[in-house]
Amino acid sequence: MELELNGQRAYAYTGGKPFDAALPCVVFIHGAQNDHSVWGLQSRWFAHHGFAVLAVDLPGHGRSAGAPLPSIEALADWIELLLEKVGAGDTAASGKVTLVGHSMGSLTALECAARHPTRIARIALVGTAVPMPVSEALLGAARDKEPKAIAMINAWSHSPHGTVGGNTVPGMWLLGASKRLMERQQPGVLHNDLAACNAYTHGMDAAAALTCPVLIVSGSRDMMTHPKAAAKLAAAIRQVTSVSLDGAGHALMAEQPDALLDALRGFIA
C-alpha cells in the first residue's frame, strides 16, 4: 500500500490482504538498514487471521521516499502520523493498535506508545535494549566504510547456528540474504539509523511511562542487544512478558521465524 505522508511517498506491506481499518491493526517496524521484508512470515500470518497489517518501510528505507529521519522521536511521530492517515485505532470497533518493532524499530515502538498512549493497545519489542549504544568503531565504519559496517553487523546479528544454515525455507542463506538487504538501502541510511539509536537516551523514562502491556522477545545468543539489557528494560515496565528464544541471535525473524510468530500470536491473538 502506498500513501503520502509529509509530502513524501510512504510504503507499507499489508500481508497480501487489502488494509481494512475496521479490523484490529498490527504494525511491524523494521530495524536499522532494513525494510518491511524482514517481517514476511509474521505479517502474512496476522493479515490472514483477522488483522489489518502494516509492515512499514520507514522514510528513506525500501520503497518509502525521502530522507531517513534523524531520531527515534521523529520515527515515533511518523508512525503516529501513519496510523492517523489510515484511520487505524480510530474506532471502538477496531480497537487500538499493536506495534511490533525490531531493534531500532523496538525503540520506535516504545517511544510511540509512550507519546501516543490513546491509540496503542500493546507493543512487542524484539531484539531490544534500552539504551542501545553503538560503538564508535561501528559508527565510524557506517559513516566512512559502509561495506565494512554491513559486514560487522551481519556477523554480529547471527548466532553460530545461523551462520551454517538451517533456514526453515530450503535454499535460503541467512547471511547472504541479510547482506543483500542491507546493501540495497540508500547510502547514508545506516549511519543515520545507528546514530539515532545511539542518541536515544530517555528510553527508560518512556518504559516507566507505559500504560499498555509489553512483550519482550530476546535471542539467547544476541550480540547486538544483549539479553541482560532486555531484562533490565523489562524490570522498568509495569505489564511485561519476556520470552527468550534459545540459541537465536539478533536476527530473530530470520533465524527462528516460527518461534517468534508463536510468541507474537500468544501475546496479540
N, C-alpha and C positions, 0 to 999 in steps of 0.2 A: 504494500500500500504506500503510495506517495502522497504527501501533503506539503503545505507551505507553512513554515514557522519562522518568524522574524525575517520574512522576505527571502528565505532560503529553502531549497528543496530538502525534505526530510523523508527518510525511508524507514518503514517498519515491516518486517515479515509477519504474516498473520497465521502461519502454520498450515497453509493450504485450505483455509476456510475464510469466507468473507468476514470482515470485522463487524461485530454486532454489539453496539454499546449497551444494549439491554441485557447482555449476559455479564456475569461476573468476569472481571478483567484481570489477566496476569501479564505483567510487563517484565521482559527479560532484558537486562542491561549488561553489555559485554565489558571486558576489561581493556587495559591499555593495548593499543596497536592491534585490536581485534575488531570484529564486526558481528552482526546478528547470526552468522552461520555457525558460531560455536554452540548455539542452543538448538541445533537441528532436531534431535530426538525429543528433548523436553518440551520445546514449543509445539511440535506437532501433536504430542500426546494430549496436551491440555486443549489445543484447538479442536481435537476430535472427541473430546469428552466433556462438552458443555461449557467451555470457557471462551471468552474473547481474548485473543493473544496479540501482543505487540512485542516482537523481538526487534529492538530498535538498532539502527545504525546511528551512533552519536554524531554530532556535527563534525564534518571533516573526515569521517570514517566510512568505509564501504560505499554505499550508494547515496549517502547524505552529503549535500554540498556545504560549502562554507569552510571557515577556518575552525580547527578544533578549539573547544572552549578551554580557557586557561586555568579554571579552578573547579574543585568539586562542588562548591556552592553554585557556580554558574550551571554546571551539569544538572544539579538537583532542580534548579528552577526551570531548566529546559524540559525536564521530564514532566514537571507540573504543567508547563505550557502545552506540551503534547497531550496530556490527559484532558485538559480543558478543551483543547481543539476538537478532540474526537468524542467528547462527552462521556468519558469513562468515569464511573463513580458519581455521576450527577444525580442519579435517581435512587430512591429507596429500593426499587425493584431489582436493579442490577447489583446493588451492594457496593461496598468500597473496593478499592484496587489492591492487588497484591503485587509487590515489587520483588523481583529476584535478581540479585546482582552478583557478579563475579569480580573479585579483586578490585580494580578501580571502580567497577560497577557496584560493588558492595558498599563502598564509601558513598557513592552517589545515592543508592537506595537509603542508606542510613540518614544522610543529610536531608533527603527529600521527605522522609517520614517525619523527621523532627521539625522541619519547616512547614509542612503542609499536612498536619495530622488529620484534618477533617476528611480528606479524600482517601487516605491509606488505611487499609484494614490490617495488613500484616506485611512483614518483609522477611526474605530469606537471604542470608549473607553467605556466599560461597567463596572459599579461599580468601578469607578476610583477616585483617589485622588492623588494630587502631592503637596508636598511629601506624602508618605504613611508610616507614622511612626507606629511602632509596640511596644506595651508596654513591659517593662521589665518583667512583670508578665507572659505575653503570650510567650515571647521569652524563658524565663526560663522554663516554663512548656513544651514547644516544645522540649527543649533540654533534660530535666530530667524526665518528666512525660507526654509523648506524648498522652496517652489516655485522660488526663485532658485537654490538649491543644485542642484536637479534639472536646471534649465536649464544651469547651468555644467558639470555632469558630462556631460550629454548632448552638449553641444557639443565638449567635450574628448575624448570617447570615440570619436568617429568621424573617420575620415580625410576629406580633401576629396572623394574618390570616394564615400564612404559618404553624404555629405550630399546628393548629387544623384541617388541611386537606384542601380540596378544589382543589387538583391537577386536571388538565384537563384530565389526564389519570386515569380513575376509578381504585381504588385499590392501587395506588401509595402513599407511605408515604414519604413526603418530608424529614423530619428529619432522618428517618431510612435510606433512600437511600443515603443521603449526608454523614452520619456517616460511612456507609459501604464503600462508595467510598474512603473516606479518610483513612480508616483502611487498605485498600488493597495496599496502596503505601508502598514503602520500608522504613524501619527505618532510621531516619535522614533526610529524604527529607523535612519534614515540617519545621524543624528548619532552614535548608538551605534556603528554599524559603522565610520564614519570614525575615530572616537576610538580604537576597538580597533586599527585598522591603524596609526594614528599612535603608539600606545603600545607597539607590539611592537618591542622593542629588541634582542633577542638572536637574531634570525633567522640571522645569520652563524654563531653558535655552533651552532645547530641544523643548519645546512647542513654544517658541518665534521664533525658527528657522524653524518651519514647513512651507512648501510652499503648502501643499495639504489641501483639505477640511477635516474637522474633525466632527464626530458625537459623542456627549457625552450622554450616557443614564444612568440615575440615578434612584434609588428607593427612594421614599419619606421617607421610614422608614428604610433606610440603616444605621446600627450602626457600620459597619466596615469601610466604606468610605462615610463619611457624605456628603449630597448634597451641603452643604456650601463649602466644599473643591472642589467639582466638579465645582461649579460656579466660584470659584477663578481661577481654571485652565482654564475654558472657556474664562475668561477675558484676558488671556495671548495669545490666539490663534487668528490668523487673520481671517480665514474662519471657523466658527464653528456653528453648530446647536446643541441645547441642548433639550433633551427630558426627562421628569420626568414621571415615572410610579407610579401612585398614589397607595399608600399602600404597595408597594413592598419593600422587604429588599435587602440584598446584593446578595442573590441567585436568581437573576432576571430570569435566564434561566429556572429555575425550577418553580418559583412562578408565573411568568407571561410570559410563553413562546410565546404565540401568540402576545401579545403586543410588546414584544421585536422583534419578527420576523417582525411585521408591521413597526417598526421603522427602522430596517435594510433594509427592502425592499424599503422603501421610500428614503433612503439615497443612496443605491447601485444600485437597479434595476430600 
